[in-house]
């Protein structure tokens, strides 16, 4: 009978078996827990497009397209970003140009002079940091930036009001509205980085899929024995498959629901996590509808498919399954087409297409999963003799080599993928590294002093700071009105700084600019309230002074009235590497003189910004993957111990020492793990070399990180197995001798 009634009857019987008795319930819970873990990670991955797009939308909404001129409906804006503990504090100085200035997103009103509006996170950390308190000394916090004006809940940001920003010269932008400058997450990304992102997606998600498929086989040996008994009792092969499908359904649907529930709970805590200053709002963590639908369909379908594929021995060799006899040997040739096809897809022929690339990479890694059971079976078949613990482990592996391979398959794929990622990141670090000038300053201080005395005070304070070996301080003003030089600088320095034949009141013309500026010429300098005219003295001399950047003129303080000028002071600091607090002390000294001073490191970033973002995201996801793999191994080992409960109880009853049994349990994990890691290392290095070549990146094969990855991959399963050993005592109780 194969009609609807037969399907209903057999599926119902499978559901009753799944929930029948304590053993069935525990098996179903373990299956559901493993699948829930996979569903959780897949839903997080499905939310990445929304997180990237919404983050880009938030950044675009507060962008500042400059208007042509100031007017009653414009707002003067100056960037005032700061650094705090390696994070960027986004700051803007605001001054209305008229009575109808635009409002930044998330800000209720433009702050007045001496007032600031801060983000919730900046308000929280403000009073715990002496440096931030110095930065906002004398400022009154009058409001909080709303979510619409932040890229994430943990962003450090502020808007500070001012009556005028004229002294900032060309740094001022006049804005008549916010938004309109588009930012895209993955659009326009460097092809090499896009390739790295694709590799990361495959490498990080495939182990989760492998583990989800493995979770569908939890309790498989006991289930196979039950279904083999049903087969021997007269059920045909189709009925056995329907019963198996019914037994797998509760765990599949329960795991799907549990994973979605845990995702919904963790989603609310998304705002508490920040990675290198980047955070997301819970409302932005939304799975893409198409991807969420695929997860909802793929998880139950995969669970059923894995279950039905596993029915081969039950329908072909039911008596051998009931007696726990070794089955037929696995063959190699059916497992080879998958990795071979993957390598053909990755062959360096023509342009690298995204779909072909992802498919080839996935095929090769899935081929690793297919090859692992054959390798483990071939390896354990040659294990003979040795200590008792070794013999017990060998015999158990020979009977259940498939289960042993499944237990470490996710770890194997994860390590192989991690090696590929490490090699690509190593090549990317070489390709996208920022070549810093070895002569560059360790710290750069930029300030807008009210007068030249303030500039001198800043230089004196920095030179007197402990740990500052050298401070090159330069004060300048922006030069206007010179044909061929739309924007240039005039350096202001005393004779001691210029180190030449000089008297206060002298003016020097830089030799490269002698054709642009001549003695007696009238020029314009940027003032705090407009442009200030200045006539170059007739006795101005040429100079080739070095070490001052590239100014057009050198002016001593006595040559003109500096009070109406918008001065800019820049100090390059070289620090004593043995003075750990030198950077903090220098920052504090600068902020005490000028709370608006900006202190930044000229040796950062190490890498190009887009590569640094991808690198951070990949490493964060890799850490999360390790946690998932660790949790998966814990569930897998717990299931294996539960499956072996009767065997362990029998051995204990016959007098086997518990330390010997503990060693055998560890060896049952260690041997297939060793084979898996060897396969992972070979696959990872070979595949990584190929992908690095396809990405046109330099090949860097450093054994240290490769050994670290392999060691981590080995340590997680062994540590988790060791943590389960205390449960051996409970599994060896006399109740374990009972059988059905």
C-alpha positions, 0 to 999 in steps of 0.5 A: 500500500503506497497511497496517502493512508500508507504515508500517513500511517508510516509518518505517524509511526516515525513521529511516535518513535521520535517521541517514544520513551526517554531514549527517543526524546533525548535523541530528538532533542539532540538532533534539534539542538544541532540543527538549531545551531546551524539555523542560527548561523544561517539566519545571521548570514542571511541578515548580512545583506540587510545589515550592510545596506542599512548601515550604508543608508544611515551613513548616506543619510547624514552625508554633507554635500556642499552647497556653492555658497553660504546663504540663509538656508545653509549650515557651515560644517567642519569635520572634527573627528578624533581618536579614542582607544583605537576608535574614531570619534565622529565629530562635526563643528556647526555654525548656522549661516542664516536663520534656516539651517538644515538639521543633521539626522537625529538632531532636534536643534543646532547646538549653540556656541559652547554646546554639544549634542552627543551619541548615547555611547559617547555620553556613557564613556565621556566621564570615564575618560580623562582625555574625552573630558578634556576634549569637552571641557567647558562644553555643555551637553544639551542633547542626544543624537537619535538613531537616525543620525548614527551608523550604529548604537555604539558609535561615538559621535558629537555635534558641537556648536560655534558662532563662526567657523571662519578661522577654519578656512578651506576646511569649512563646507556650506551645507544646504541639506543632509543626505544624497551622497550614496554609499554602497556596501559591496558595490564598487568593491575591489575585485580582489576583495570581492573574491576574498568575501566570496571565499569567506562566505563559502568557507564560513557557511559550509562547515555549518551546513556540514554540521547541520547534515551531521546533526540529522544523523545523531542517534543514527545507529540505534535508529538504524537498528530499530528500522532494520528490525522493522524491515526484518519484520516484513516492512518493505523498503519504501515503508522503512524510508517513510518511517525514517522520514517521520522520525526525522521530521520532529527534530527538523521542525523543532530545530528550525523553530528553536534556531529562529527563536534563539536568533530572535532573542540574540537579535535584540542584543545585537546593539551590545556588540561592537567590533572595532567601533562598528555596531548595528541596530537590532532593527537592522538585523533582518534576514533577507526574505529569499535567504530566510525562505531558503533556510526554512526549506533547506534545513528540513529537506536536508535533514530528510535527505540525509536520513533517507540516504542513510537508509541504504544499509537498513534496506540492503543489509538489515540483519547486519545492522541488527547484529552491529556487523561491519558493512561493505567497504566504501568505494573511492571512485564515487567520491572523486567526481565532486572535488574533480569538478570543483577543481575544473571550475577553479581552473585559471581559464578566462575571467574569474566569474563569481558563480563559477568560483563559488561553485568550484570552491564549494565542490572541492570542500564538499569533496573533502567531506565525501573523502573523509569517511573513506580515508578513516575507514581505510585507516582504521582497517589497519589498526591491530594490537597495542594497549587495551585502550587502543584496541577498544578504540580501534574496534569501535572505529572499525564498526562505526567509522562512518559516525567517527568521520561525521563527528570531525567532518565539520572540523575538517572543512572548517580547518581547510577553509581557515587555511585558505582564508589565512593564505588569502589574508596573508596575500592581502596584507602584502597587497593592501598594506599602507606603506608608511613613511619610516620618517613619519611622525608617531603622532600628529597634533593639529590645532586652531590656536586663537593667536600665535601665543597659543601656538607657541604654548602648544609647542612648548607643552608638547616638547616638555612632555615626558616620552616625546623625543622630538616635536616639529611644530609648524604654524601656518595660515591659508594663502588666497588670491594668488594666480596659479595657487588656488590654495597654499600656505604661509608658514609663521615661524620665529628666527630660532625655528628658521635657523638662518640669517633672520630678524623678527619682521622678515619675510621669505619667499620659497624658491620654488614659488618665486614666479607666483609671489614677488616682493611688493605683491598684494595677497590675501590671507585667511582670517577668522572673520574673512580674508585679510590683505597683506603686501609682501615686503619689497625686501623679501628674500628667497629661501630654500628652507627645508623641513616645513612642508611646502609653504609659499612664504615664511613670515616671522611674527613681527612682519604682520598682525597675526591676531585677525588670522586663522592660524593652524598649528601642526606638530609631528611628534616622535615618541620614545618607544620605551615610554608606554604612556607617551602618546597619552601624555602628549594627547593630554598636554595638547588638549589642556592647551586647546580642547579642540586639538586633534591628535592622530597616529600617522602610522595607522592604518596598517592596511587600506580601509576597505581591506581592513573592514573585510579582514575584521569581518572575516576574523570576527566570523571565524571566531564565531565559527570556532564557537559553533564548531565547538558547540557542535562537537560537544553535541556530537560527542554527547550523542556518541557516548549515549550511543555507546552507553550499553557497550561501556556498561558491559565493559565496566561490568566485565572489569575494564578499568575506567581510565582505560575506557576514558583513553579509548573514548579520547582515541576514538576522537583523536584518530579520525581527527588526525586523518581529517586534519591531514586532509584539511592541511593538504586541501587548504594549502593546495586550494589556498595557493590556487585561489591566491594565484587567481586573485593576483595576490602574492603567495605567502606560505607561513607555517606558523599560522597554518600550524596554529590553525591545525592545532586549534582545530585539534584542540577544540574536539579533544578538549570538548571530548575531555570535558565529557569524560566525567559523564562516563561514570553515569553511562556505566551504571548497571541500568545501561545493561538493559536492552530491548 
